[in-house]
């Protein structure tokens, strides 16, 4: 994103473990590389540092940067397990310097849906059913759409297997038509106060086009199903309206292939802030997260996704896996980050 939009972001340097890896990064991206955080900060003090390392290394790198007083955008999850989350919070939580790189709520379609929900179109939101992304990403969307904080959650879950063709992975198309056993995790989450969620994820669902994305948000006066919103209008009227995406550059449209905006009932509820960069939705979300991080560090915008939120999302996701393995009800508890103002 920084290379595509240099007027918005600039990379001051990259820390790599080895000089060999540094040479590869320098050749691929044309940016300076160093071996240590101290060397990085000596080059030029950045507004913030992105920590994108293996799960078990994230808390170590994050702690080192916080001790140097540098704001951090830590890759998801911020620590691999619940003890790690608690330890990380005890070390860096009070600093207020750590945000988590959870980009899912910044995706254009989700941002448009959130705008409709905030406008109260379907009334009080009470339930979210999601089948698209996994673990902490799904929990970030569930909690943000439900508007729930950092309190306890009661979870039941089961894991099932069944045959499924897997035509595509992260490495590309497989060309294999043979069904193989794929696991699916179904979870039921009770957030209290009448608010609940259903979690449904199948192995490799991110890449497998045979498993489509589904999102249902239910409220007191209607529901949002993917890109259709059904709601009560008056004593004799229920209507359904679509969320409409304006994608330019199709057929005779000469503007270039890009997302322009998403509208609902004749008004724009999301406008692409990076039009002209020709980004996929996932990349728009990353760019939006980076922009929000820059605004936060400059004191001109809210915290994009505080460590308390990222820790809560991963904790709940881990509890879903635990409930599925044990085939029993799991209840999360109040954690040290639960009192964080960002929650």
Residue pairs with C-beta under 8 A, 6 or more apart in sequence:
1 8
1 9
1 283
1 286
1 287
1 290
2 8
2 9
2 10
2 11
2 290
3 11
3 29
4 277
4 279
5 274
5 277
5 287
8 287
8 290
8 291
8 294
9 290
9 294
11 29
11 31
12 32
12 40
12 43
12 44
12 45
12 46
13 31
13 32
13 33
13 34
13 39
13 40
13 43
13 44
13 46
14 22
14 25
14 29
14 31
14 32
14 33
14 34
14 40
15 33
15 34
15 35
15 36
15 37
15 39
15 40
16 22
16 25
16 33
16 34
16 35
17 35
18 35
19 35
21 33
22 33
22 34
22 35
23 33
25 31
25 33
26 32
26 33
32 43
34 40
34 43
37 49
37 61
37 64
37 65
37 68
38 68
40 46
40 49
41 68
41 70
45 70
46 70
47 71
47 294
47 297
47 298
48 70
48 71
48 72
48 73
48 293
48 294
48 297
49 65
49 70
49 71
49 72
49 73
50 72
50 73
50 75
50 101
51 58
51 61
51 62
51 65
51 72
51 73
51 74
51 75
52 75
52 101
53 61
53 75
55 77
55 79
55 80
56 80
56 84
58 74
58 75
58 77
58 78
58 79
58 80
59 78
59 79
59 84
59 87
59 88
59 91
62 72
62 74
62 78
62 88
62 92
62 98
63 88
63 91
63 92
65 72
65 97
66 72
66 91
66 92
66 95
66 97
66 98
69 97
70 97
71 97
71 98
71 99
71 293
71 296
71 297
72 92
72 97
72 98
72 99
73 99
73 100
73 101
73 289
73 290
73 293
74 98
74 99
74 100
74 101
74 307
74 310
75 101
76 100
76 101
76 102
76 136
76 137
76 310
76 314
77 85
77 100
77 135
77 136
77 310
77 313
77 314
77 317
78 85
78 88
78 98
78 100
78 307
78 310
78 311
78 314
79 85
79 87
79 88
79 311
79 314
81 318
82 315
82 318
85 311
85 314
85 315
85 335
86 335
86 336
88 307
88 311
89 307
89 308
89 311
89 335
89 336
89 337
90 336
92 98
92 307
93 307
93 308
93 336
93 337
93 340
98 306
98 307
99 293
99 296
99 303
99 304
99 305
99 306
99 307
99 310
100 305
100 306
100 307
100 309
100 310
100 311
101 289
101 305
102 136
102 137
102 140
102 289
102 305
102 309
102 310
102 313
103 282
103 285
103 286
103 288
103 289
104 110
104 133
104 137
104 138
104 140
104 141
104 285
105 111
105 114
105 140
105 141
105 144
105 305
106 284
106 285
106 286
106 288
106 289
106 292
106 304
107 281
107 282
107 284
107 285
108 259
108 262
108 270
108 272
108 281
108 284
108 285
109 227
109 243
109 245
109 262
109 281
110 141
111 270
111 288
112 243
112 262
112 264
112 269
112 270
113 145
113 215
113 217
113 224
113 243
114 144
114 145
115 264
115 269
115 270
116 122
116 224
116 229
116 243
116 264
116 269
117 125
117 145
117 217
117 219
117 224
121 221
121 222
121 224
121 229
121 231
121 264
122 217
122 218
122 219
122 220
122 221
122 222
122 223
122 224
122 229
122 230
122 231
123 219
123 220
123 221
123 222
123 231
123 232
124 219
124 220
124 221
125 145
125 146
125 147
125 195
125 217
125 218
125 219
126 146
126 194
126 195
126 196
126 218
126 219
126 220
127 146
127 195
127 196
127 197
127 198
127 216
127 217
127 218
128 141
128 142
128 145
128 146
128 197
128 198
128 215
128 216
128 217
128 218
129 197
129 198
129 200
129 214
129 215
129 216
129 217
129 218
130 138
130 141
130 142
130 197
130 198
130 199
130 200
130 214
130 215
130 216
131 199
131 200
131 201
131 202
131 205
131 211
131 213
131 214
131 215
132 138
132 205
132 213
132 214
132 215
133 141
133 201
133 205
133 206
134 201
134 205
134 206
134 317
135 201
135 314
135 317
135 318
135 320
135 321
136 310
136 313
136 314
136 317
138 199
138 201
138 317
139 199
139 312
139 313
139 314
139 316
139 317
140 305
140 309
140 310
140 313
141 215
142 189
142 197
142 199
143 149
143 191
143 309
143 312
143 313
143 316
145 217
146 191
146 195
146 197
148 191
148 195
149 338
149 343
150 308
150 309
150 312
150 334
150 335
150 337
150 338
150 340
150 343
151 191
151 192
151 334
151 338
152 192
152 331
152 332
152 333
152 334
153 189
153 190
153 191
153 192
153 316
153 319
153 331
153 332
154 189
154 190
154 192
154 329
154 330
154 331
155 187
155 188
155 189
155 190
155 316
155 319
155 320
155 323
155 329
155 330
155 331
155 332
156 187
156 188
156 323
156 328
156 329
156 330
157 185
157 186
157 187
157 188
157 199
157 320
157 321
157 323
157 324
157 330
158 185
158 186
158 324
158 327
159 183
159 184
159 185
159 186
159 324
159 325
160 183
160 184
160 186
161 181
161 182
161 183
161 184
162 181
162 182
162 184
163 179
163 180
163 181
163 182
164 179
164 180
164 181
164 182
164 202
164 208
164 210
164 211
165 176
165 177
165 178
165 179
165 180
165 210
166 174
166 176
166 180
166 182
166 204
166 208
166 210
167 173
167 174
167 175
167 176
167 177
167 208
167 209
167 210
168 174
168 207
168 208
168 209
169 204
169 207
170 206
170 207
182 202
182 203
182 204
183 202
183 203
184 200
184 201
184 202
184 203
185 199
185 200
185 201
185 320
185 321
185 324
186 198
186 199
186 200
187 197
187 198
187 199
187 200
187 320
187 323
187 324
188 196
188 197
188 198
188 199
189 196
189 197
189 198
189 199
189 316
189 320
190 196
191 197
199 320
200 214
202 208
202 211
205 211
213 226
214 226
215 224
215 225
215 226
216 223
216 224
216 225
216 226
217 223
217 224
219 231
221 231
221 232
222 229
222 230
222 231
222 232
222 238
223 229
223 230
223 231
224 230
227 242
227 243
227 244
227 245
228 240
228 241
228 242
228 243
229 240
229 241
229 242
229 243
229 264
230 238
230 239
230 240
231 238
231 239
232 238
233 239
241 264
241 265
242 264
243 262
243 263
243 264
243 269
244 262
244 263
244 264
245 259
245 261
245 262
246 259
246 260
246 261
246 262
246 263
247 257
247 258
247 259
247 260
248 255
248 256
248 257
248 258
248 259
248 260
249 255
249 256
249 257
249 258
250 257
256 276
256 278
257 278
258 272
258 275
258 276
258 277
258 278
258 279
259 272
259 275
259 279
259 281
259 284
260 271
260 272
260 275
261 268
261 270
261 271
261 272
262 268
262 269
262 270
263 269
272 284
273 287
273 288
273 291
274 284
274 287
274 288
277 287
279 287
289 304
289 305
292 301
292 302
292 304
293 304
295 301
296 302
296 303
296 304
303 342
306 340
306 342
306 343
307 337
307 340
307 342
308 337
308 338
308 340
308 342
308 343
309 342
309 343
311 335
311 337
312 335
312 337
312 338
312 343
315 332
315 335
316 332
319 330
319 332
320 330
322 330
323 329
323 330
337 343
